[in-house]
Amino acid sequence: MAKTTKRIDSLGLAEMSGALALTKKAEDVLLLDLRKVSAAADYFVIVTGGSDVQVKAISDAVVEGLEGAGVPVWHVEGYANRRWVLIDLIDVVVHVFHHEARTFYGLERLWGDSPARRIE
């Protein structure tokens, strides 16, 4: 049986990813609009988990929720270490950070010229 994929615009995909992260009590969910500053992706969704277990739970909720909605997940990286899990959806990249890793890598600072908004 062929797998059905659902086409959602990149903003909708970013918002859905943030909402799924919030189902596992993700903190500081930030959506960065990269469309005018980079060809790498349309949006970054940056979220924080308070522990390794929560980083795993958030990552699982995003991947499983998207796949359950028929949205293909292209690549997941960093899952084993649970400090920074990157979920690549092509037009949207979800970054699930442990607190210390988010502070250390500072994606908000690196992409500071991008419009940003909180997802609550």
Secondary structure, DSSP 8 states (H G I E B T S, - for coil): ---------HHHHHHHHHHHHHTTT-EEEEEEE-TTT-SS-SEEEEEEESSHHHHHHHHHHHHHHHHHTT----EEESTTT-SEEEEE-SSEEEEEEEHHHHHHH-HHHHTTTS-EEE--
